[in-house]
Amino acid sequence: MQESRSKEVEAISNHSFSRMIERAKCGDNDALTMLLLKMEPEIQHLAGFLKMSKEDGIQEIKTKFIEKLRG
């Protein structure tokens, strides 16, 4: 019972995330901000693997993400 509820919540969450991406692609800056906030832990983790300062890595990842999303 708990597992099926967990999958249901995950499906709703994935749907919400997909909708947020679509809104951000269409120019919704609030949706873009929410996406970046939601992805912040992953962005910080990935930035540690780049051969630059962590702050520069975070900025680079965010910049590339926005370029891909809106490009």
Residue pairs with C-beta under 8 A, 6 or more apart in sequence:
17 35
17 38
20 31
20 34
20 35
20 38
21 31
21 35
21 69
23 31
24 31
24 32
24 35
24 69
24 70
25 69
25 70
27 70
32 66
32 69
36 43
36 62
36 65
39 65
43 58
43 61
43 62
44 54
44 58
46 57
46 61
47 54
47 57
47 58
47 60
47 61
48 54
48 57
49 57
50 56
50 57
50 60
50 61
52 60
